[in-house]
Amino acid sequence: MKRLIERSRSVGEVLRWVTQNPGKVSASHYPIALHKLGQLLQQQPGPPVGAGDGRGPAGQVLEQPEFHVLCQAIVSGCAKFDNFSIVNCLYAAAALGLPGESPLVRVLEDESRSRLGRFNQKDVSMVFSSEANNKALEAIFSSQLFYENRQERFIRSMAEWLPRKAENLTPYTMALIAKYVARHRLREPRLLDTIANFLLKRGEQLDSKVIQKLVFPFSRMNYRPSNHGELFPKLEAILEQKAGSSPLATVNILMSMFQLSHFPQTVLHQVFSPGFITNVMSSPYALIVRRYLSLLDAAVELEFREYSGPRLDPRYRVLMFEHALTADEANRKYSYKGLVAEALRQLVGEECYRQDEVLPPGYCTDFLLWINRSGTVLPLSRVPAASRAPPATSPVAMSLRSSVLALTSDLQDFAPVVLSVNDKWHYCQNSDILVGSRAMRDRHLRLLGYCLVQLPYTELEKVSGIEEAKHYLRQKL
């Protein structure tokens, strides 16, 4: 039967083989028949397959009684089909141009959603690229199993079809896609630019909570979308109008823009205004907003020195982070930090460095050392107390100007050094570009006077054993 279908020379011949020999047709024959119909229709003149509007050859096929018999056979039996047949029928139906509201497509989509947890990567990729409606996309992106697993084949496929389908997606569906892109650190320009174009077209109709979800992938991947010249000013205008409606979302959007080195001055005037601060401090999420505002205030101090508007009241300043990031803690067993720590201990001694030091405005560093002009690592006892980084618990910890002065006062004699172990999750996927938060941290530490020594995982994974690690660190220092 497979050979007979594949050798058919006309639409009518395919339909006759399938509908007149029901006893010889198995589940695997239906997607072959649908695919063959699509191929034959492509060879006929008229509107392209996929138009789905009833015109030309494609529309004529949909109206043939034999085609309805074929569709009904699939609808009646699909619950007993194997996963491969379900997925291929759906994919072929999409390629054939069947409308999303047709009974065949609806049944196949429902069956696919119910089996999502049992699909393999190729199955999921094919289902996703063949379904066009929001309900189906939401179901797949809402799947925890799917959300937690990055799939290369699917990503490549999505980069091809998302730009074409984006215009018909709801903001909720696009937000789910943005969440997936950010979760897996996918620095894929076609995906990110599609989200940016969606945001540019729909931004004025969206509330701040949705906007923050759509903006986050750009800062997460340290990526300025190709339309940023239009998008960023538009976001500023939207934030000016909606800043007070959702303070946490506003601050999150600002943080994303700061990570991309864009500083919207007018919005800053609002978020640092007494009214905004008073509103925030009386809310349930006061602490997290104080953390973000403190970091934004520090970024203004370091990177936006021409700003002359209101600033965060010193009494509200706190450290952004008080300890290592959650991702670093969760992935500790996969980190090269332990290897570096032991090699450093043997190389310079425990009295010559601090581990997991939190530096103002709240950046956790892996290792902090002081090195003199000849390249010698100094014991902490030989570093003048006035020149050390202020401890995170001291009042001066929030004064960045004081920190800079303290660190640079004796710079001619020695320099503070941060050893930064950059593990795989600190980078965008399949890239040597640090994620936005890590990149901003590095910028700020340098502006504070620290010398950064990067230890990327791509170099550390080539190190074998403590002796090689010591040699590697000696070269780096």
C-alpha positions as MATLAB code, in Angstrom:
seq = 'MKRLIERSRSVGEVLRWVTQNPGKVSASHYPIALHKLGQLLQQQPGPPVGAGDGRGPAGQVLEQPEFHVLCQAIVSGCAKFDNFSIVNCLYAAAALGLPGESPLVRVLEDESRSRLGRFNQKDVSMVFSSEANNKALEAIFSSQLFYENRQERFIRSMAEWLPRKAENLTPYTMALIAKYVARHRLREPRLLDTIANFLLKRGEQLDSKVIQKLVFPFSRMNYRPSNHGELFPKLEAILEQKAGSSPLATVNILMSMFQLSHFPQTVLHQVFSPGFITNVMSSPYALIVRRYLSLLDAAVELEFREYSGPRLDPRYRVLMFEHALTADEANRKYSYKGLVAEALRQLVGEECYRQDEVLPPGYCTDFLLWINRSGTVLPLSRVPAASRAPPATSPVAMSLRSSVLALTSDLQDFAPVVLSVNDKWHYCQNSDILVGSRAMRDRHLRLLGYCLVQLPYTELEKVSGIEEAKHYLRQKL';
ca = [
       0.000    0.000    0.000;
       2.856    2.411    0.792;
       4.390    1.871   -2.657;
       1.036    2.258   -4.383;
       0.384    5.598   -2.630;
       3.883    6.911   -3.315;
       3.663    5.968   -7.006;
       0.272    7.642   -7.497;
       0.212   10.240  -10.273;
      -2.916   12.143   -9.305;
      -4.895   13.279   -6.283;
      -7.796   11.058   -7.282;
      -5.538    7.992   -7.468;
      -4.217    8.562   -3.927;
      -7.719    8.953   -2.544;
      -8.961    5.800   -4.311;
      -6.150    3.628   -2.965;
      -6.787    4.759    0.604;
     -10.564    4.902    0.694;
     -11.378    1.806   -1.365;
      -9.033   -0.546    0.506;
      -9.731    0.155    4.215;
      -8.663   -3.325    5.274;
      -5.179   -2.818    3.852;
      -4.601    0.675    5.248;
      -2.714    1.006    8.545;
      -2.042    4.081   10.709;
       1.335    4.683    9.050;
      -0.310    4.951    5.600;
      -2.408    8.028    6.448;
       0.459   10.556    6.828;
       2.023    9.135    3.641;
      -1.245    9.756    1.801;
      -1.549   13.321    3.163;
       2.061   14.084    2.232;
       1.552   12.686   -1.251;
      -1.540   14.833   -1.721;
       0.485   17.876   -0.760;
       3.222   17.013   -3.257;
       0.759   16.512   -6.088;
      -1.043   19.762   -5.317;
       2.237   21.662   -5.393;
       2.650   20.556   -9.005;
      -0.736   21.974  -10.039;
      -1.376   25.621  -11.022;
      -3.305   27.918   -8.723;
      -2.900   29.375   -5.232;
      -0.128   27.719   -3.186;
      -0.886   24.805   -0.924;
      -1.491   26.250    2.500;
      -3.760   29.061    1.346;
      -6.607   27.219    3.026;
      -9.247   29.515    1.566;
     -11.038   27.119   -0.740;
      -9.601   28.495   -3.986;
      -7.869   26.409   -6.668;
      -6.706   22.771   -6.432;
      -6.201   22.762   -2.655;
      -9.750   23.928   -2.046;
     -11.104   21.409   -4.562;
      -9.444   18.534   -2.739;
     -10.995   19.607    0.566;
     -14.444   19.377   -1.051;
     -14.071   15.870   -2.529;
     -16.153   13.142   -0.799;
     -13.199   10.721   -0.871;
     -11.076   13.253    1.025;
     -13.753   13.524    3.715;
     -13.741    9.721    4.006;
      -9.961    9.829    4.470;
     -10.228   12.528    7.141;
     -12.995   10.677    8.968;
     -10.898    7.500    9.036;
      -8.042    9.419   10.692;
     -10.398   11.128   13.172;
     -11.995    7.817   14.143;
      -8.765    5.905   14.547;
      -6.160    8.408   15.723;
      -6.549    7.513   19.412;
      -5.055    4.112   18.501;
      -2.271    5.517   16.294;
       1.330    5.419   17.465;
       3.058    8.728   18.246;
       4.942    8.767   14.942;
       1.733    8.470   12.908;
      -0.059   11.159   14.957;
       2.791   13.629   14.565;
       3.250   12.972   10.856;
      -0.470   13.270   10.147;
      -0.552   16.645   11.883;
       2.571   17.834   10.094;
       1.193   16.698    6.723;
      -2.186   18.316    7.418;
      -0.455   21.633    8.115;
       1.644   21.339    4.954;
      -1.515   20.531    2.981;
      -3.066   23.759    4.199;
      -5.997   22.361    6.155;
      -7.595   25.124    8.255;
      -6.979   25.037   12.001;
     -10.702   24.788   12.718;
     -11.172   21.642   10.618;
     -12.222   18.524   12.609;
      -9.141   16.618   11.462;
      -6.682   19.249   12.675;
      -8.540   19.793   15.956;
      -8.578   16.073   16.778;
      -4.903   15.627   15.872;
      -3.921   18.646   17.966;
      -5.914   17.425   20.957;
      -4.344   13.991   20.672;
      -0.867   15.531   20.353;
      -1.351   17.666   23.468;
      -2.499   14.671   25.479;
       0.664   12.781   24.477;
       3.128   15.635   24.778;
       4.909   14.133   27.770;
       5.568   10.943   25.789;
       6.861   12.599   22.620;
      10.547   12.623   21.793;
      12.405   15.740   20.652;
      11.749   15.224   16.944;
       8.049   14.620   17.574;
       7.691   17.829   19.603;
       9.555   19.846   16.983;
       7.287   18.606   14.191;
       4.124   19.172   16.212;
       5.161   22.692   17.087;
       6.098   23.696   13.569;
       2.807   22.345   12.193;
       0.394   23.873   14.730;
      -0.529   27.479   14.094;
      -3.129   28.367   16.683;
      -2.517   30.006   20.030;
      -4.217   27.317   22.072;
      -1.867   24.640   20.759;
       1.246   26.768   21.224;
       0.221   27.693   24.753;
      -0.295   24.044   25.628;
       3.161   23.057   24.420;
       5.030   25.989   25.967;
       3.162   25.500   29.229;
       4.421   21.922   29.448;
       7.016   21.738   32.226;
       8.762   18.813   30.546;
       9.086   20.777   27.318;
      10.065   24.012   29.090;
      12.912   22.348   30.983;
      14.527   20.710   27.954;
      16.356   22.541   25.227;
      16.042   20.934   21.804;
      18.434   21.941   19.057;
      16.292   20.638   16.195;
      13.255   22.421   17.546;
      15.151   25.704   18.030;
      16.369   25.687   14.440;
      12.868   24.956   13.247;
      11.331   27.634   15.468;
      13.749   30.270   14.161;
      12.369   29.549   10.673;
       8.639   29.586   11.359;
       8.176   31.992   14.284;
       8.623   35.182   12.198;
       5.826   34.021    9.887;
       3.405   33.142   12.683;
       4.177   35.919   15.163;
       1.564   38.344   13.872;
      -1.257   35.926   14.732;
      -0.025   35.027   18.219;
      -1.495   36.437   21.406;
       0.722   38.380   23.852;
       0.340   35.523   26.316;
       1.677   32.992   23.811;
       4.567   35.265   22.808;
       5.398   35.758   26.502;
       5.608   31.976   26.912;
       7.966   31.807   23.937;
      10.075   34.630   25.406;
      10.254   32.735   28.677;
      11.481   29.625   26.866;
      14.093   31.620   24.934;
      15.368   33.227   28.144;
      15.281   29.988   30.141;
      17.591   28.266   27.656;
      19.758   31.327   26.951;
      19.032   31.142   23.208;
      20.941   33.983   21.567;
      19.256   33.368   18.238;
      18.843   36.732   16.445;
      15.819   35.622   14.409;
      13.902   34.624   17.533;
      14.897   37.709   19.503;
      14.193   40.104   16.642;
      10.770   38.509   16.155;
       9.917   39.160   19.800;
      11.238   42.724   19.435;
       9.096   43.372   16.340;
       6.048   41.982   18.125;
       6.760   44.311   21.040;
       7.231   47.318   18.767;
       3.882   46.724   17.042;
       1.825   45.797   20.101;
       3.632   47.536   22.971;
       1.067   50.296   23.535;
      -1.714   47.737   24.019;
       0.227   45.649   26.560;
       0.439   46.101   30.293;
       3.817   46.436   32.013;
       3.805   42.867   33.334;
       3.647   41.442   29.812;
       6.209   43.922   28.501;
       8.730   42.903   31.150;
       8.426   39.269   30.035;
       8.995   40.202   26.396;
      11.943   42.492   27.169;
      13.758   40.114   29.503;
      15.249   37.831   26.778;
      17.176   40.781   25.318;
      18.990   41.578   28.558;
      19.336   37.917   29.448;
      21.162   37.293   26.165;
      22.965   40.647   26.205;
      21.411   41.341   22.798;
      20.276   44.642   21.349;
      17.528   43.824   18.840;
      17.957   45.126   15.322;
      15.047   47.546   15.829;
      16.365   48.950   19.145;
      16.575   52.450   17.646;
      12.766   52.451   17.448;
      11.945   50.008   20.230;
      13.831   51.573   23.133;
      12.323   55.087   22.723;
       8.883   53.500   22.432;
       9.426   51.526   25.630;
      10.482   54.722   27.382;
       7.270   56.451   26.288;
       5.173   53.507   27.475;
       6.960   53.385   30.832;
       6.425   57.109   31.353;
       2.684   56.507   31.162;
       2.522   53.220   33.079;
       5.392   53.479   35.595;
       3.115   53.662   38.626;
       0.614   50.998   37.580;
       3.017   48.131   38.188;
       6.168   49.312   40.028;
       7.913   45.944   40.091;
       7.424   45.424   36.346;
       8.658   48.963   35.682;
      11.831   48.370   37.672;
      12.390   45.020   35.939;
      12.095   46.647   32.510;
      14.526   49.366   33.577;
      16.979   46.718   34.774;
      16.828   44.994   31.396;
      17.519   48.271   29.612;
      20.385   49.124   31.983;
      21.997   45.754   31.318;
      21.979   46.724   27.640;
      23.603   50.105   28.527;
      20.474   52.090   27.750;
      19.473   54.647   30.393;
      16.000   56.249   30.010;
      16.396   59.525   31.884;
      12.742   60.576   32.091;
      11.679   57.223   33.539;
      14.491   57.437   36.096;
      13.072   60.749   37.288;
       9.832   58.903   37.999;
      11.146   55.791   39.732;
      13.454   57.805   41.999;
      10.703   60.304   42.830;
       9.387   60.427   46.434;
       5.913   59.389   45.305;
       7.106   56.240   43.510;
       9.419   55.293   46.398;
       6.672   55.782   49.003;
       4.300   53.640   46.952;
       6.917   50.899   46.601;
       7.935   50.823   50.257;
       4.363   50.159   51.357;
       3.939   47.223   48.975;
       4.393   43.486   49.652;
       7.387   43.346   47.283;
       9.223   46.261   48.898;
      12.460   44.368   49.547;
      12.961   43.059   46.028;
      12.212   46.499   44.547;
      14.679   48.092   46.994;
      17.320   45.648   45.785;
      16.689   46.513   42.146;
      16.499   50.249   42.807;
      19.780   50.052   44.717;
      21.468   48.378   41.769;
      19.911   50.853   39.327;
      21.170   53.705   41.489;
      24.652   52.174   41.478;
      24.525   51.822   37.685;
      23.581   55.489   37.360;
      26.564   56.391   39.553;
      28.968   54.316   37.480;
      27.644   54.464   33.924;
      25.296   57.443   33.613;
      27.271   60.207   35.274;
      25.582   62.952   33.223;
      22.261   62.175   34.943;
      21.213   65.040   37.216;
      17.774   63.962   38.416;
      16.652   62.518   41.745;
      18.500   59.532   43.203;
      17.614   56.781   45.637;
      17.550   57.980   49.234;
      20.602   56.418   50.996;
      18.402   55.033   53.779;
      16.711   52.744   51.232;
      19.916   51.343   49.719;
      20.607   47.651   50.234;
      22.860   45.077   48.616;
      21.395   43.646   45.430;
      22.643   40.152   46.320;
      23.894   39.013   49.708;
      25.327   35.693   48.541;
      25.962   33.614   45.428;
      23.219   33.508   42.825;
      20.682   30.696   43.004;
      21.822   29.295   39.648;
      25.406   29.115   40.875;
      24.353   27.348   44.072;
      22.163   24.900   42.156;
      24.951   24.070   39.687;
      27.781   23.986   42.206;
      28.588   20.328   41.507;
      29.057   21.160   37.802;
      31.236   24.211   38.474;
      35.003   24.491   38.093;
      35.085   26.720   41.169;
      36.107   23.887   43.497;
      39.085   22.998   41.312;
      40.173   26.642   41.174;
      39.766   27.043   44.941;
      42.037   24.089   45.737;
      44.626   25.123   43.152;
      44.607   28.695   44.493;
      44.969   27.473   48.078;
      48.049   25.459   47.156;
      49.456   28.202   44.942;
      49.209   31.283   47.194;
      47.852   30.079   50.548;
      44.515   30.746   52.227;
      45.818   33.934   53.840;
      46.149   35.592   50.418;
      42.576   35.614   49.110;
      38.921   35.821   50.033;
      36.347   33.481   48.545;
      32.700   34.360   47.837;
      33.246   37.996   48.802;
      30.196   40.223   48.245;
      31.260   43.618   46.933;
      29.093   46.749   46.731;
      26.560   47.213   45.255;
      25.974   43.514   45.893;
      28.041   41.463   43.468;
      29.290   38.099   44.661;
      32.845   37.411   43.497;
      34.501   34.002   43.323;
      37.966   35.010   44.553;
      39.378   38.372   45.603;
      43.145   38.962   45.756;
      45.595   41.870   45.981;
      48.637   41.927   43.714;
      51.551   44.366   43.849;
      53.375   45.949   40.923;
      55.813   43.053   40.612;
      52.955   40.561   40.260;
      53.153   39.110   43.764;
      49.931   38.104   45.513;
      49.914   39.808   48.910;
      48.710   38.317   52.182;
      45.647   40.147   53.464;
      47.654   41.251   56.498;
      49.914   43.343   54.230;
      47.065   45.176   52.521;
      46.281   48.492   54.265;
      42.806   48.257   55.772;
      41.802   51.617   54.324;
      42.427   50.311   50.820;
      40.475   47.089   51.080;
      36.993   46.799   49.700;
      34.535   47.834   52.419;
      32.780   44.823   53.955;
      29.234   44.310   52.806;
      27.889   44.922   56.312;
      29.454   48.366   56.747;
      27.513   51.600   56.108;
      30.123   52.688   53.571;
      29.331   49.600   51.500;
      26.599   51.526   49.737;
      28.801   54.504   48.917;
      30.310   53.696   45.548;
      32.308   56.903   45.389;
      33.973   56.009   48.677;
      34.634   52.504   47.366;
      36.300   53.786   44.216;
      38.458   56.211   46.174;
      39.457   53.556   48.655;
      40.420   51.073   45.962;
      42.420   53.506   43.863;
      44.197   55.523   46.585;
      47.234   53.249   46.591;
      46.845   51.826   43.121;
      50.463   52.617   42.315;
      51.503   50.023   44.927;
      48.960   47.240   44.422;
      45.681   46.410   42.717;
      42.612   44.400   43.859;
      41.995   41.410   41.575;
      38.784   39.457   41.034;
      39.151   35.910   39.723;
      35.911   35.139   37.898;
      35.085   31.482   37.249;
      32.744   31.674   34.269;
      30.921   28.368   34.047;
      28.828   27.234   31.104;
      25.560   28.704   32.389;
      27.151   32.163   32.623;
      27.198   32.300   28.816;
      24.510   32.390   26.179;
      23.898   28.957   24.709;
      26.590   27.840   22.243;
      28.262   31.242   22.538;
      31.203   32.998   24.165;
      28.983   35.966   25.106;
      28.228   36.370   28.804;
      24.580   36.720   29.835;
      23.515   40.316   30.455;
      23.575   40.298   34.255;
      27.079   38.830   34.300;
      28.287   41.302   31.688;
      26.931   44.260   33.679;
      28.538   42.913   36.850;
      31.906   42.815   35.085;
      31.485   46.352   33.746;
      30.686   47.657   37.201;
      33.538   45.867   38.928;
      35.990   47.343   36.428;
      34.524   50.814   36.927;
      34.963   50.319   40.672;
      38.678   49.797   40.147;
      38.975   46.010   40.222;
      41.115   44.093   37.764;
      39.091   41.198   36.373;
      40.768   37.909   35.514;
      38.333   35.749   33.564;
      38.519   31.965   33.899;
      36.128   30.668   31.192;
      34.919   27.083   31.328;
      36.238   26.514   27.792;
      39.759   26.917   29.191;
      39.135   25.185   32.519;
      37.692   22.072   30.886;
      41.099   21.504   29.263;
      42.858   21.553   32.642;
      43.601   18.117   34.075;
      44.431   17.853   37.771;
      45.653   20.258   40.442;
      49.169   20.722   39.064;
      47.847   21.816   35.666;
      45.322   24.052   37.411;
      48.099   25.714   39.433;
      50.117   26.285   36.270;
      47.034   27.749   34.577;
      46.339   30.142   37.467;
      49.989   31.193   37.654;
      49.821   32.187   33.985;
      46.535   34.025   34.470;
      47.785   35.987   37.473;
];
